[in-house]
Amino acid sequence: MITLAADEQLNVRDLKSDVKPIWCPGCGDFGVLNSTMKVIVDLHLDPASVAVVSGIGCSGRFPAFLNAYGFHGVHGRALPLATGLKAARPDLTVFVVGGDGDAFSIGGGHLSHAARRNIDITYVVMDNEIYGLTKGQPSATSPSDILELSTRGDSKGNRKGMMGLLNTHRAEDALNPLAMVLAYNASFVARGFSGRPKELAELIRAGAEHRGFSFIQVMSPCVTFYNTYSHLRDTMTDLPADHDPADKFKALALALDSSAMYTGIFFQEQRPTFDERVDAMRRQPSENYMDQVLDRFMP
């Protein structure tokens, strides 16, 4: 991390760009944005050495709202873009932001590779369990009984968006992002709630300070098409006080526990990052390396 000089002061106002957020009033993504800015301030990071990479969706607008470097990529490709950026500039602090559609549907194939490489980035997924930008289709994390859980609808009970045309149940089960990322061997796995910004900022900070691939699922309700605030407040609870984040099997059991939706750091371990491994390879003795390569083709 590159930090500001000791005499330089930074506050959240300094991080707000001239582009005003256009999310719906009450959208959970506001809480994620504010928590992320608080982390940058608390860590005294130099905004000129912070990069935020996004894909497509409501979350894709995130970089424009920050006075830092940003890249608004194509749908589902935020992780490979961030991987290339971090590989080229390991000195940067890189945040990746996405939604459940961007992260787990079209971009789902990139998660496993970012995790196994242990690329040193912080991936914050704003999971509203719906496609909000494209007007309310179910996503990979939408529960099968999504309409029964939803509080959507006008005063006459009419459903909003495409979900209003569907039956009360889906034919598909929802993905379990935490279980999936734990199985991919990510070195930092956590879950937070946009409705608890103080706790969320602590999780994002822990992810940013972690050396390696940090995955943070943030339950971030869509107030327009799938307002789950009251449901989440009733079901979300802190991880058990005796949970050891070094115990991956216990972390997986908690991720699979359908009786509660736990928040906190499920798993964390330190192991070499991608850029550390690349740097070690570069430092290996290379004497006569080119001669050995040429000998293979010119015996």
Helices and strands as residue ranges (DSSP letters): H 12-15, H 29-42, G 47-49, E 50-54, G 58-65, E 69-72, H 78-88, E 93-99, H 100-104, H 108-117, E 122-127, H 146-149, G 162-165, H 177-183, E 188-193, H 197-209, E 214-219, H 229-235, E 236-238, H 248-256, E 261-268, H 274-282, H 289-297
